[in-house]
Amino acid sequence: MQTDSPLRVLVVDDDRDNADTLIRLVRFWGHSAAVAYSGVAALELAGTFQPNAVLLDLAMPGLSGFDVARRLRERPELDATALIAVTGYGDEEMRQRAWRRGFEWFLRKPADPAALQSLLAEVAAQVVVRTIPAAKRTKKLAVVRSQTQNGSVERKSGA
């Protein structure tokens, strides 16, 4: 199932089964994808791969997804990259931490494939808008929740 606007998606998860499943789905949908099984590997790969979107596990040993997100946001060349938290934790505190660290979407594991595909289509539609650095975007942010079969997908969006 090919997409009209392929993305470069970086999948980051220390759980290899989960990461490998996500990368297969992302590629099936027609996107270019790379995988990193640690936060350190993600930071190294992000510089050369230049992803439009990062599917990032929050609870990883060593560098957590929060640490990786902070470091990615510090890199001007990755300022327009969409950060998508993919985690088994769904409590309000984790979501708030994710928003504060620069994540724009929050998915609970196991990620619902239809919701993920829809989310990536939305990111692809925004790629042109994202060429404007985040620091220069002036829209207020609000949380939008969508219920899915396996939980909820939450995102920050212009309000």
C-alpha positions as a Markdown table, in Angstrom:
| # | Residue | x | y | z |
|---|---|---|---|---|
| 1 | Met | 0.0 | 0.0 | 0.0 |
| 2 | Gln | 2.0 | 3.0 | -1.3 |
| 3 | Thr | 1.6 | 6.6 | -0.1 |
| 4 | Asp | 1.7 | 9.7 | -2.3 |
| 5 | Ser | 4.0 | 11.5 | 0.1 |
| 6 | Pro | 6.6 | 9.1 | 1.4 |
| 7 | Leu | 8.3 | 10.1 | 4.7 |
| 8 | Arg | 11.7 | 9.2 | 6.2 |
| 9 | Val | 10.7 | 7.5 | 9.4 |
| 10 | Leu | 13.1 | 6.6 | 12.2 |
| 11 | Val | 11.8 | 3.8 | 14.5 |
| 12 | Val | 13.5 | 3.7 | 17.9 |
| 13 | Asp | 12.8 | 1.0 | 20.4 |
| 14 | Asp | 14.9 | -1.3 | 22.5 |
| 15 | Asp | 12.3 | -4.0 | 22.1 |
| 16 | Arg | 13.5 | -5.5 | 18.8 |
| 17 | Asp | 10.2 | -7.3 | 18.0 |
| 18 | Asn | 8.2 | -4.1 | 18.4 |
| 19 | Ala | 10.7 | -2.0 | 16.4 |
| 20 | Asp | 10.9 | -4.6 | 13.6 |
| 21 | Thr | 7.1 | -4.8 | 13.4 |
| 22 | Leu | 6.8 | -1.1 | 13.2 |
| 23 | Ile | 9.4 | -0.7 | 10.6 |
| 24 | Arg | 7.8 | -3.4 | 8.4 |
| 25 | Leu | 4.5 | -1.5 | 8.6 |
| 26 | Val | 6.0 | 1.8 | 7.8 |
| 27 | Arg | 7.8 | 0.4 | 4.8 |
| 28 | Phe | 4.7 | -1.5 | 3.7 |
| 29 | Trp | 2.9 | 1.9 | 3.6 |
| 30 | Gly | 5.6 | 3.2 | 1.2 |
| 31 | His | 7.8 | 5.2 | 3.5 |
| 32 | Ser | 11.5 | 5.1 | 3.8 |
| 33 | Ala | 12.4 | 3.8 | 7.3 |
| 34 | Ala | 15.4 | 3.1 | 9.5 |
| 35 | Val | 15.6 | 1.5 | 12.9 |
| 36 | Ala | 17.7 | 2.1 | 16.0 |
| 37 | Tyr | 17.5 | -0.2 | 19.0 |
| 38 | Ser | 18.9 | 2.3 | 21.5 |
| 39 | Gly | 18.9 | 6.0 | 22.2 |
| 40 | Val | 22.5 | 6.4 | 21.3 |
| 41 | Ala | 22.1 | 4.7 | 18.0 |
| 42 | Ala | 19.0 | 6.9 | 17.3 |
| 43 | Leu | 21.0 | 10.1 | 17.8 |
| 44 | Glu | 23.8 | 8.8 | 15.5 |
| 45 | Leu | 21.4 | 7.7 | 12.8 |
| 46 | Ala | 19.2 | 10.8 | 12.9 |
| 47 | Gly | 22.0 | 13.0 | 11.8 |
| 48 | Thr | 22.5 | 11.1 | 8.5 |
| 49 | Phe | 19.0 | 9.8 | 7.9 |
| 50 | Gln | 17.3 | 13.2 | 8.5 |
| 51 | Pro | 13.9 | 11.8 | 9.4 |
| 52 | Asn | 10.6 | 13.6 | 8.9 |
| 53 | Ala | 9.2 | 11.6 | 11.8 |
| 54 | Val | 10.6 | 9.6 | 14.7 |
| 55 | Leu | 8.6 | 6.8 | 16.4 |
| 56 | Leu | 10.3 | 6.8 | 19.8 |
| 57 | Asp | 9.9 | 4.5 | 22.7 |
| 58 | Leu | 10.0 | 6.4 | 26.0 |
| 59 | Ala | 11.3 | 3.7 | 28.4 |
| 60 | Met | 14.7 | 2.5 | 27.1 |
| 61 | Pro | 17.8 | 1.7 | 29.1 |
| 62 | Gly | 20.6 | 4.2 | 28.9 |
| 63 | Leu | 19.2 | 7.2 | 27.1 |
| 64 | Ser | 15.4 | 7.3 | 27.5 |
| 65 | Gly | 13.1 | 8.4 | 24.8 |
| 66 | Phe | 12.7 | 11.7 | 26.8 |
| 67 | Asp | 16.5 | 12.2 | 26.6 |
| 68 | Val | 16.6 | 11.4 | 22.9 |
| 69 | Ala | 13.8 | 13.8 | 22.2 |
| 70 | Arg | 15.5 | 16.6 | 24.1 |
| 71 | Arg | 18.7 | 16.0 | 22.2 |
| 72 | Leu | 16.9 | 15.8 | 18.8 |
| 73 | Arg | 15.2 | 19.1 | 19.6 |
| 74 | Glu | 18.5 | 20.8 | 20.3 |
| 75 | Arg | 19.7 | 20.0 | 16.7 |
| 76 | Pro | 18.6 | 22.8 | 14.3 |
| 77 | Glu | 18.6 | 20.4 | 11.3 |
| 78 | Leu | 16.0 | 18.2 | 13.0 |
| 79 | Asp | 13.8 | 21.1 | 14.3 |
| 80 | Ala | 11.0 | 20.2 | 11.8 |
| 81 | Thr | 11.0 | 16.5 | 12.7 |
| 82 | Ala | 7.8 | 15.1 | 14.1 |
| 83 | Leu | 8.3 | 13.3 | 17.4 |
| 84 | Ile | 5.9 | 10.5 | 18.1 |
| 85 | Ala | 6.0 | 8.8 | 21.5 |
| 86 | Val | 5.2 | 5.1 | 21.3 |
| 87 | Thr | 5.0 | 3.6 | 24.8 |
| 88 | Gly | 3.3 | 1.1 | 27.1 |
| 89 | Tyr | 2.8 | 3.9 | 29.6 |
| 90 | Gly | -0.4 | 5.9 | 29.2 |
| 91 | Asp | -0.8 | 7.9 | 32.4 |
| 92 | Glu | -1.3 | 11.6 | 32.4 |
| 93 | Glu | 2.1 | 12.3 | 33.9 |
| 94 | Met | 3.9 | 10.5 | 31.1 |
| 95 | Arg | 1.8 | 12.4 | 28.5 |
| 96 | Gln | 2.6 | 15.7 | 30.0 |
| 97 | Arg | 6.3 | 14.9 | 30.2 |
| 98 | Ala | 6.1 | 13.9 | 26.5 |
| 99 | Trp | 4.5 | 17.2 | 25.5 |
| 100 | Arg | 7.1 | 19.2 | 27.5 |
| 101 | Arg | 9.9 | 17.3 | 25.8 |
| 102 | Gly | 8.7 | 18.2 | 22.3 |
| 103 | Phe | 6.7 | 15.2 | 21.4 |
| 104 | Glu | 3.7 | 16.0 | 19.2 |
| 105 | Trp | 1.9 | 12.7 | 19.3 |
| 106 | Phe | 1.5 | 10.0 | 21.9 |
| 107 | Leu | 0.7 | 6.4 | 21.0 |
| 108 | Arg | 0.1 | 3.5 | 23.5 |
| 109 | Lys | 1.6 | 0.1 | 22.7 |
| 110 | Pro | 0.6 | -1.9 | 21.0 |
| 111 | Ala | 0.2 | 0.8 | 18.4 |
| 112 | Asp | -3.0 | 0.4 | 16.4 |
| 113 | Pro | -1.8 | 0.1 | 12.7 |
| 114 | Ala | -4.8 | 2.0 | 11.3 |
| 115 | Ala | -4.2 | 4.9 | 13.7 |
| 116 | Leu | -0.5 | 4.9 | 13.0 |
| 117 | Gln | -1.0 | 4.9 | 9.3 |
| 118 | Ser | -3.4 | 7.8 | 9.6 |
| 119 | Leu | -1.0 | 9.7 | 11.8 |
| 120 | Leu | 1.9 | 9.2 | 9.3 |
| 121 | Ala | -0.4 | 10.5 | 6.5 |
| 122 | Glu | -1.1 | 13.6 | 8.6 |
| 123 | Val | 2.6 | 14.1 | 9.2 |
| 124 | Ala | 3.3 | 13.7 | 5.4 |
| 125 | Ala | 0.6 | 16.3 | 4.7 |
| 126 | Gln | 2.4 | 18.7 | 7.1 |
| 127 | Val | 6.0 | 18.2 | 5.8 |
| 128 | Val | 5.9 | 21.4 | 3.8 |
| 129 | Val | 4.6 | 23.4 | 6.7 |
| 130 | Arg | 7.3 | 21.8 | 8.9 |
| 131 | Thr | 10.0 | 23.4 | 6.9 |
| 132 | Ile | 9.3 | 26.5 | 9.1 |
| 133 | Pro | 11.4 | 26.0 | 12.2 |
| 134 | Ala | 9.4 | 25.3 | 15.4 |
| 135 | Ala | 10.7 | 28.4 | 17.1 |
| 136 | Lys | 9.0 | 30.5 | 14.4 |
| 137 | Arg | 5.6 | 28.7 | 14.5 |
| 138 | Thr | 3.2 | 30.7 | 16.5 |
| 139 | Lys | 0.1 | 28.6 | 16.7 |
| 140 | Lys | -1.2 | 27.7 | 20.2 |
| 141 | Leu | -1.0 | 24.0 | 21.0 |
| 142 | Ala | -3.9 | 21.8 | 22.1 |
| 143 | Val | -4.3 | 18.1 | 22.8 |
| 144 | Val | -6.6 | 16.2 | 20.5 |
| 145 | Arg | -7.5 | 12.7 | 21.4 |
| 146 | Ser | -8.8 | 9.9 | 19.2 |
| 147 | Gln | -10.0 | 6.6 | 20.5 |
| 148 | Thr | -8.7 | 3.5 | 18.8 |
| 149 | Gln | -9.2 | -0.1 | 19.2 |
| 150 | Asn | -6.1 | -0.5 | 21.4 |
| 151 | Gly | -6.3 | 2.8 | 23.4 |
| 152 | Ser | -5.8 | 6.3 | 22.3 |
| 153 | Val | -3.7 | 8.3 | 20.0 |
| 154 | Glu | -3.1 | 11.8 | 21.3 |
| 155 | Arg | -1.5 | 14.7 | 19.5 |
| 156 | Lys | -0.7 | 18.3 | 20.0 |
| 157 | Ser | -2.0 | 20.4 | 17.2 |
| 158 | Gly | -2.7 | 24.0 | 16.2 |
| 159 | Ala | -5.7 | 25.3 | 18.0 |
